[in-house]
Amino acid sequence: MADTKQAEQAAQVPSKPAERRTAKLAKQIGAFAGKHGGAEGQLAYIGQRGTRIVLVGDDGAWGDLVAPTYDVAKAATEKAGITVHEDFDGDFAAKVETGPYEWKRMAGIQIGGSANKSANGPS
């Protein structure tokens, strides 16, 4: 019984590298929020690579960071003090503002990449 309790307590204590990564991510999230008038986020598990932290600023700008684990991502967003949404849909997704670069990039992916002249818009 005591061994189980010790193992549970050890699992709850983050390692020093995890603490450092959490602090670094929280600082980056805070910097993004500061630059864009605030921010909200969403966590997306991406397999062995970790968890993607998608950030949307109050001004519509967006970006992302990758944390090594879901727990690190969650701790970083909590430390940064941002609202985290369960899903990337509805009102949250509507906050994202895309510019010409994003539309050109998305169109290129959809219709064959940048080698396809029609992906670059009208000539």
KEVEXLO-665714 format. One record per residue (C-alpha): x, y, z; residue number from 1; residue in three letters. Coordinates in steps of 0.1 Angstrom, whole numbers, padded with zeros to 4 digits. Layout:
BEGIN
[[X Y Z] NUM 'ALA'],
...
! end
This chain:
BEGIN
[[0000 0000 0000] 1 'MET'],
[[0028 0024 0009] 2 'ALA'],
[[0046 0017 -0023] 3 'ASP'],
[[0015 0026 -0044] 4 'THR'],
[[0011 0059 -0025] 5 'LYS'],
[[0047 0068 -0030] 6 'GLN'],
[[0045 0060 -0067] 7 'ALA'],
[[0014 0082 -0071] 8 'GLU'],
[[0031 0111 -0053] 9 'GLN'],
[[0062 0107 -0075] 10 'ALA'],
[[0040 0108 -0106] 11 'ALA'],
[[0024 0141 -0095] 12 'GLN'],
[[0058 0158 -0090] 13 'VAL'],
[[0070 0171 -0124] 14 'PRO'],
[[0107 0166 -0133] 15 'SER'],
[[0131 0195 -0134] 16 'LYS'],
[[0132 0194 -0173] 17 'PRO'],
[[0094 0194 -0174] 18 'ALA'],
[[0092 0223 -0150] 19 'GLU'],
[[0117 0243 -0171] 20 'ARG'],
[[0098 0235 -0203] 21 'ARG'],
[[0065 0245 -0187] 22 'THR'],
[[0080 0278 -0176] 23 'ALA'],
[[0095 0285 -0210] 24 'LYS'],
[[0062 0277 -0228] 25 'LEU'],
[[0042 0298 -0203] 26 'ALA'],
[[0066 0327 -0210] 27 'LYS'],
[[0061 0323 -0247] 28 'GLN'],
[[0023 0321 -0243] 29 'ILE'],
[[0024 0352 -0221] 30 'GLY'],
[[0045 0371 -0247] 31 'ALA'],
[[0021 0361 -0275] 32 'PHE'],
[[-0009 0373 -0253] 33 'ALA'],
[[0009 0405 -0245] 34 'GLY'],
[[0016 0413 -0282] 35 'LYS'],
[[-0019 0405 -0293] 36 'HIS'],
[[-0041 0420 -0266] 37 'GLY'],
[[-0047 0387 -0248] 38 'GLY'],
[[-0050 0351 -0260] 39 'ALA'],
[[-0071 0320 -0258] 40 'GLU'],
[[-0059 0285 -0266] 41 'GLY'],
[[-0067 0249 -0274] 42 'GLN'],
[[-0047 0218 -0267] 43 'LEU'],
[[-0044 0191 -0294] 44 'ALA'],
[[-0027 0158 -0287] 45 'TYR'],
[[-0004 0150 -0317] 46 'ILE'],
[[0009 0116 -0308] 47 'GLY'],
[[0045 0108 -0297] 48 'GLN'],
[[0055 0144 -0307] 49 'ARG'],
[[0035 0158 -0278] 50 'GLY'],
[[0007 0183 -0276] 51 'THR'],
[[0001 0213 -0298] 52 'ARG'],
[[-0009 0245 -0281] 53 'ILE'],
[[-0029 0266 -0306] 54 'VAL'],
[[-0031 0302 -0296] 55 'LEU'],
[[-0055 0329 -0309] 56 'VAL'],
[[-0049 0365 -0299] 57 'GLY'],
[[-0077 0389 -0292] 58 'ASP'],
[[-0067 0407 -0324] 59 'ASP'],
[[-0072 0376 -0345] 60 'GLY'],
[[-0036 0366 -0349] 61 'ALA'],
[[-0028 0330 -0343] 62 'TRP'],
[[0002 0307 -0337] 63 'GLY'],
[[0011 0275 -0321] 64 'ASP'],
[[0037 0258 -0298] 65 'LEU'],
[[0044 0222 -0292] 66 'VAL'],
[[0048 0208 -0257] 67 'ALA'],
[[0064 0174 -0251] 68 'PRO'],
[[0034 0161 -0231] 69 'THR'],
[[-0002 0170 -0225] 70 'TYR'],
[[0005 0177 -0188] 71 'ASP'],
[[0033 0202 -0197] 72 'VAL'],
[[0010 0219 -0222] 73 'ALA'],
[[-0018 0221 -0197] 74 'LYS'],
[[0005 0234 -0169] 75 'ALA'],
[[0019 0260 -0192] 76 'ALA'],
[[-0015 0274 -0202] 77 'THR'],
[[-0026 0274 -0166] 78 'GLU'],
[[0006 0292 -0156] 79 'LYS'],
[[0001 0318 -0184] 80 'ALA'],
[[-0034 0323 -0173] 81 'GLY'],
[[-0052 0319 -0206] 82 'ILE'],
[[-0086 0304 -0213] 83 'THR'],
[[-0083 0270 -0229] 84 'VAL'],
[[-0111 0256 -0251] 85 'HIS'],
[[-0120 0219 -0254] 86 'GLU'],
[[-0125 0222 -0292] 87 'ASP'],
[[-0114 0245 -0320] 88 'PHE'],
[[-0148 0254 -0333] 89 'ASP'],
[[-0176 0279 -0331] 90 'GLY'],
[[-0169 0313 -0316] 91 'ASP'],
[[-0133 0304 -0309] 92 'PHE'],
[[-0125 0295 -0344] 93 'ALA'],
[[-0143 0325 -0357] 94 'ALA'],
[[-0118 0347 -0339] 95 'LYS'],
[[-0089 0337 -0362] 96 'VAL'],
[[-0081 0362 -0389] 97 'GLU'],
[[-0063 0349 -0420] 98 'THR'],
[[-0045 0371 -0445] 99 'GLY'],
[[-0034 0366 -0481] 100 'PRO'],
[[-0004 0345 -0471] 101 'TYR'],
[[-0026 0319 -0453] 102 'GLU'],
[[-0052 0318 -0481] 103 'TRP'],
[[-0025 0314 -0507] 104 'LYS'],
[[-0008 0287 -0487] 105 'ARG'],
[[-0040 0268 -0481] 106 'MET'],
[[-0050 0270 -0517] 107 'ALA'],
[[-0016 0257 -0528] 108 'GLY'],
[[-0020 0227 -0505] 109 'ILE'],
[[-0055 0220 -0518] 110 'GLN'],
[[-0047 0222 -0555] 111 'ILE'],
[[-0013 0209 -0558] 112 'GLY'],
[[0012 0231 -0541] 113 'GLY'],
[[0031 0262 -0551] 114 'SER'],
[[0042 0246 -0584] 115 'ALA'],
[[0006 0249 -0596] 116 'ASN'],
[[0003 0284 -0610] 117 'LYS'],
[[-0034 0286 -0603] 118 'SER'],
[[-0025 0283 -0566] 119 'ALA'],
[[-0008 0317 -0568] 120 'ASN'],
[[-0041 0334 -0578] 121 'GLY'],
[[-0050 0351 -0611] 122 'PRO'],
[[-0022 0360 -0634] 123 'SER'],
! end
